[in-house]
Amino acid sequence: VGKNEVMVDEIPFPSEFMMSTEPLPLMGHGITDIEIHFLQIKFTAIGVYLDPEIVTHLQQWKGKTGAELTENDEFFEAIVNAPVDKLLRVVVIKEIKGSQYGVQLESAIRDRLAKVDKYEEDEEEALEKIVEFFQSKYFKKDSVITYSFPATSGSAKISFAIEGKEDSEIEVENANVVEMMKKWYLGGSRGVSPTTISSLANNISIELSK
């Protein structure tokens, strides 16, 4: 493994990722998985890239341990809301149909929006577009889904890359849907990947103590 790579469950992630003009460092990583009859099935590996500036928005948590931060949903709320570039790189470990992933994403986002009473027609339309985008895809092992969240806008880009095919991407412009997409992956105790949440908490705790 090159020194510019971090292995996440046997999948190499670049230690930095260019989003707009600045490279974003890898600040946390983990996997999504389920256990069936004591058998662990891994679905995706996740890398979270954040502008190092984010630390300036998290000063109130200085001095807290990674374990304390992992339990603190307000801390993750602050990560989601911090006005800095964020990028999520999701690599497929176990192949599934894109439609299955799309439906998971849709129901997670819809539930979160409904809970805070923000699920209206606009949100429904934005979600339908995302589901449609994934519908025709097949997630072979090592396919990559990238979520880019620019600091300067409430929109997001989702791109899908698979070997031998041209990348496809979609712009999501509904700010409520975008916020819940971030929360699906970065939402503290309700995030889809507990390993990613604790990795992020530990790494940011170290950054805050510098």
N, C-alpha and C positions, 0 to 999 in steps of 0.2 A: 504494500500500500504506500503510495506516495505520501510525503508529509503534508500535502495539500488535500488529503482525503481523510474522512473519518468513516470507519466501518460501522454501519448500523445493521445488525443482524446479517452479516455477510454481504451487505449491499454498500458499495462505496458512495459516500456523499461528499461533494466538494466542500472544503472548509469555508469557502466564501462563494457568494453567488452574485453576479452583476444583475442589478434590477434596473436602475435608471442610469445614474452617473457614478454612483458609489458602490463598491462591493459590500455586500451585507455578510457579516460573519454568521456561521452556524451557532445558534445560541441554545438549541435544545433538540433532542431527537428521541425517537421511540418507535413503537410498533402498535398496530391494532391487531387484536387476536381474540379468540374465544377458546374456552376449554370445554370439550365434550367428552364425558366419561374419562376424565384425567388426561385426555389427549389435547395438547395445545395446537391449535390451528392458527397460523399467522397469515394475515391478509395483506397488510401493507407496512412499509417502513416509512417513517416521517422525519423530515428535517425542517426545523424552524429557523429561518434567517431573519434577523432583526437589525435595524440600524442601531449601532452602539449608543447613539444619542438617547435611546430609550431609558438608559440608566438615570438620566437627569429627571425623568418623569416619575421615577420610582423611589425617590430619596427617602420617603417616609418609612420605607421598609428596611432601611439600612440597619445592619446589626442583627437581622433575623436570620435564623438558619434555613437551609434549604427545606428541611422537614417542616418547619413552621410555615414557610411560604406555600408549600404544596397544599396545605390545609386551608389556605386563606383565599377565598373566592374574590374578595375585594382586590387583592393583588393582581389576579388574572383579569379582572374587569379593567384595571388600570393599564395592563399590557394591551388589551384589546382596543382601548380608547386612546392610547398614546398616539399623538400625531407624528408618527415616524413610519418609514417604509417597512413593510413586512412581507415576507414571502414564505409560502409553504411548499415544500417539494414532497410529493407522495409517490413512492415507488411500489409497484405491485409485486407481492411475493407469491400469492396464490391466485391463479387466473380465475376471473369471474366475468360475467357479462357486464358491460357498462351500464345496462339498464338496472341491474341489481344495485350497483353503487349509487346510481342516480336516485333510486327509490329510497335508499337509506338516507341519503343527503336530504332529500325532499322532506321525509317525515321528521327528521331531526330538526330541520329549520322551521317547518310548519308548527311543530309542537312548541318550540321556543317562542315563536311569534304569537301564537294563540295565547300562550301563558301571559304575555305582557300586552295582550289586546292590540296587536299591530298587524294582524293577518287580514288584509283587505284585498280587493281585486288586483291592485298593482303588484302586491307581493305574490299573489297566486300566479299572475302572468309571468313574473320574473322567474319563479320557481319552475313553471312549466317549460320555459325556454332552456333552463339548465338540464332538466330531465331529458328533454328532446336532444340536447347536445350529447349527452352520454348514451342515449338510447341505441344508437347505431354502432357504438364502439365495442371492441372486444378487448378486455384488459388482459393481454398476455403478460406472463412474468416479465418483470423489468420495464413495463410501460411506465411512463411518468406523467403524473398529473401535477400541474403547477398552479398555485393560487398566488396572484400578485395583488397586494393591497397598497397602492401608493398613498403616501402621507397626505398628499394635497387634495385628494378627492374622496367622495363616499362610494366610488365605484370600485370594481375589482375585475381582474382578468383571470379566466381559467383557461389553461392550455393543456392539451393532451398530446403526448409524443409516443410513438411506437416505432420500433426499428423498421426502416425501409419505407416508411410512409411520411408524407409531409405533415408537419404539426398542424393541428387545428386549434382554434381558440374562440372564445366567446367573451363578450364584455357583459358584466352584470352591473346594471346602473341603479338598481333599487337599494338605497342605503340601509334599509332595515334588513333586507335579505343578506347583504354583504356583512353587516354586523353579526348576524347569526351564523354565517359561514365561518367567520373568525372564531366565534364562540364554540362551534362544533369541535374545532381542533384545539383551541386555546382557552376553553371555558372552565378552567379549574376543575372542581369535583364533578362537573357535568361534561367535561371534555371526553371525546371519544377514545382517547389513548392515555391512560394513567401514567404509563412509562414516560411519555413525552412531557406531561405536566410536571412530573417530579424532576426530570432532567433539566427542564427550563428553570424551575425554582432553584435547583442547586447551582446552576451556572450563573443565574442572575444574582443570587446571594453572594457568590464569589466576586462578581463584578462590582457589586455595591460596597463590598468591604475594602476595595482598593483605594 
